[in-house]
Amino acid sequence: MPRNLLKRWHGMHGIAWAAVLVLIAAALMAYNLPLGIAGMVLAAGCGFYTYLAERAFRREFKNYLGTMSYRIKKVGSEVIHELPLGIILFNDERVVEWHNPFVAKMMEQESVIGVPLMELFPTLAQAKDRSGKMEIAIGADIYELLYRPAEKLLYVRDITEMWQLSKQYEEEKPALGIVFIDNLDEVTQSMDDQQRTTLLSRVTSEITEWSQRENLYLKRLNSDRFLLITDQQALRQLELSKFIILDEVREMTGDLKIPMTLSIGFAAGASSIQELGQWAQVSLDMALGRGGDQAAVKVGERTSFYGGKSNAVEKRTRVRARVVAHALRDMIRESEKVVIVGHKMPDMDAIGAAVGVAKMASHLGKEAYIVLEGINPAIQKMMEMIKEDERLYRRFISPEQSLALVDGRTLVVVVDTHKASMLKEPRILSQTGRVVVVDHHRRGEEFISHAVLVYMEPYASSACELVTELLQYIHDRLVLDIREATVLLAGITVDTKSFALRTGARTFEAASFLRRNGADTAMVQRMLKEDLEEYLKKADIIKHAEVLYGHVALAVTEPGKRYSQLLIAQSADTLLNMTGIYASFVIGERQDGLVGISARSLGQMNVQVVMERMGGGGHLTNAACQQEGSVQDVEEKLKRVLQQIHEEEGLFE
């Protein structure tokens, strides 16, 4: 605004001063007429001048505002048309009524007026009447939409450059990996120094060539461990290749009695290098805990597994068993009492392992309790045998009783599982800082992370085998009762299908120890006997089986009929005995309303991977899961998973 406009006085104060001058002039006229007339003329002159000044002010001010309004409209129009931002106005029917040139350029059309908004941007259908932001791709460009339905307004912003920078930033984030030779000691045990050096040189050369091929930095840490450094883009390529180095090393050493295998732990997406290193070690531990010969990749919250096509190699030395037994013995002695807990719907392996741990505690003078949620068909005959021994049977307590029993001085031993969600009462784990895990399953993503002592050996046939080995080192003069030895042997027998599957030399050594302590094999066979009615039910399930992919048997029970988990598992075992069948799956509605899946294989197919994609887990040859819904829905989901695996890497080795 011009300065002369500010210097002019106008308004009510000017009128007031004019009135004062008129009054003064009138007063002067009473005393001195000539002087009063002169004052009146002067007042009239001032008033006239003020009137002219006011007219001039209003005229100039109006001209100034008109000029300013024109300039603002002109600049506003130019800004809207030249803005690097799209603006779209739409009506109640969500049809475009107006847009700026940016939108026309973006859509490569002269005009999109009259076009429905959902036709231009189908993604907006998800937003409905809610304000918000979303991203869309148009050609090679990425745009951000800012949706304002209340104002009937849509902003469009080109974020291609920012998106590319963000993508580049994510791809260049560091990723750390650790490569570990699983069975170096077992493979080279009978070799001389020259043969061992030659073999290590071959394996190292293979790993080095792979790292160079995949653009990885490789640093050897010791004879069986390597460090890998790369970025997330290279890690993504490794995942797409399914970590082919696992197959290359196994095939290269296939002429050996025991092929050499690798375990790989990779991590990316951590907030710091220190955390990244910890994640990489955790990933390696998970790969080893699942039996080795596989890769575990942790990217942020996502954990993926690759490989795992071979069974875990049995360790020939018992050094770890002895160390764990001594550590467990010390922990039992330092605790006031011991509570042993297995998984939901326990089987003979879980009960047998729990009885074995209870024997350790009682031998060391501590009270031991076994948490049992109820007696299911899988353990009914075993529990009937245990009831005959009052001293043994009184150790069993309900999950509710365990909550009141566990405190800070209680040792909780989890057997035959490593997942808190698999326990009937997982809250007992938070009531004490003294938790021990003894399990033979391959490690899954979920794990009891705060356990003080973990004894997980996926090569073992059963949890009873692991507990039996620990019993031999707890005390030199430990003697088992006949029933205690028998339930441990029954657990091994069930999980090995009468010593037919997943059976190693140490399995027979454990069975031999139990037999020396009075385990009754005839009693085991009585516990494993089938009822005629159950056998007929199993036959009814098997008759509905179909064969997929030439070698996969799938049986689905009739809707509305409920079966025990044991019967579903037995049906899968029976199907596996059929000629030409490499893997079997049985889907049936359980007595608790959930749909159970039992999966079995002879080793040519990794059923653990299949069940993990279904939300379960297990071993390479023995796995299971539980689902909510109908048997038809679960069947369709399982077939989709099998199809995905078949397309990705094939179902069979």
C-alpha positions, 0 to 999 in steps of 0.5 A: 500500500502507498505511503501517502495513503497512510499519512491521510487522516480520515474518519470520525475523528475528522468530523469531530474536529470539524464540529469543534471548529464550528462551535468555536467559530459560533462562540466567537461570533457572539463576542466578535462578529468579524472574527467569528465569520472568519472562523466559520469560513476557516472551518468550512474550508477545512471540512471541504478539504477533508471531504476532497481528501476522503474522496481522493483516498477512496478513489486511490484505494479502490484503484489499488485494490483492483490492481492487487486483486487482478495481480493475485488472480493472475498469479494464483491462476499461474501457480495452480497451472504450474504447480508440480501437484495435481488437483482434482475436484469431483462431484457427489457421484465421484465424477471429475468436474475440474483438474489442473494441467498436471493431471492431464499430463500425468494421464497423457490426455487433454482432459479427464473431466467427466470421467469417474474417479474410480476409473482413473484410480481404482485404488480409491475404492478401498478408501470409500468415504475415509480420508487418507493417503495411498500410492499408485503406479502409472506407467513407470511413475509412482504417485501419492494420492491425498484423498479428501472426500468431505471437500470433494478434493483429490491431490496427486503428488509425483513421488517417483524420485523419492520412491526410487531413493527409498528403494535404493536406501532399502536395497543398500542396507547391510546384511550379515550372514554366517556360514557354518559347516554342520558336521565337520567333526563327524565327516573327518573323524576317520580321515588323516590330516591330508584328507581333512585338509583336502576336503576343507579346501574343496568345500572352502573353494566352493563357498568362495566361488559362490560368494564371488558369483553372488557378489558377497564379501566372504571372511573365514573366521575358523575352520568351519565358520565364515562371515558374509557381508552384503546388502539386501538386494543381494540377499533377495537374490540369494533367497530367489536362488533358494541358497543353491550352495546348500545343494552344491556342497552336499552333492560335491561331498555325496561320495563320502559316507556322510555328506558334508552340509552347511547351515546359513544364518542371514539377517537384515533390517536391524536398527544397528550393526550390533543388533544385526550381528545378534540377529545373524547368530540367532538365524544360524542357531535356528538353522542348526536347531532345525537340523542343519543343511538349511538357511534361515533368513531374518529380515525385520519381523519376517523369518524364512527358511530354505533347504532342509532336505536332509535328515539331521546328522546324528552326533557320535559324541555324548559330550554335550549330553554330559555337559547339559546333564551336569548343568541340569543337575545343578539347577535342580539342586538349586531349586525348591521344586521342579514342574515338568510340562509338555505340549497340549494333547500330550503323547507317549513321548511327552509323558515318558520324557516328563516321567524321566525328568521327574525321576532326576528330581526325586533322585536329587531329593526334590519334589517333582510335578508333571502338568497334565491337562487330561487323558486323551486316547494317545496316552490312555493305556500308558496312564492306566499303567502309571495309575497302578503305581500310586507314588508315580501317579500322584506327581501329576497335577492339573494346569490350574494347580501348576499356576499356584505352585510355580514361583521364583524358586521353581524350576520349570522343565519343558519337554517335547516342545519349544513353543510357549503356545503349545503349552496348556498353561504358558503363564507358568513360564512368566512366573519363574526365571528358571526354565529348561527346554528339552526337545527333539523337534526342528526349531521353529520361528517361535521359541521360548527365548528366556530359557536358561538351559536349552537341549535341542537335538533334532537328530534324536528320535524322541524327547525320551531318547534325550532324557534317557541320555541325561539320566545316565549322567545325572548320577552314577547310581541312578536306578529306574523303576520298571514303569519309569523305564517302560514309559521312556521306552514306549515314548521312543518306540512310538516316535520311531514307529517301532525303531523304523524311522529316525533311528540312530545308533544312540537310539538303540543305546538309549533303548539298551540302557532302559532295557537293562533297567527293567523296561518291559517290551511286552508292556509297551506292546500292550500300550500300543495295541489298537481296538478293533473299532479304532482299526475300522475307523482308520480303514474308513479314513484310508478308503477316501485317500487320493494320490497327488503328484504321483506319490503323495497320498491325501485322505480327508475324513467326512464332514461332521465325523470327529476323530482323535489326533492319534487315529489321524496320525496312525492313518497317515502312518498306514498310508505311508506303507503303500507302494509308490507313496513317498508322503501322506497327509490325513485331514480330519476333524478332531474331538476338540473341534479343530481340524488336524493334519498329520503328515508323514514321509520317507525322506524324499519330501520335506513335510515339515516345510509343508506344515510350517506353511500351514501354521504347524511344524515338526520333522522332515519325515513327521509333521502336523498342524491344527487349523480352524474351519472345515475339512474342505477349507483345510483341504483346499489350503493344503492343495494350494501349498503343495502346488506352490512348493511344486512350482517353486522347487519341486516336492521331491528330491 
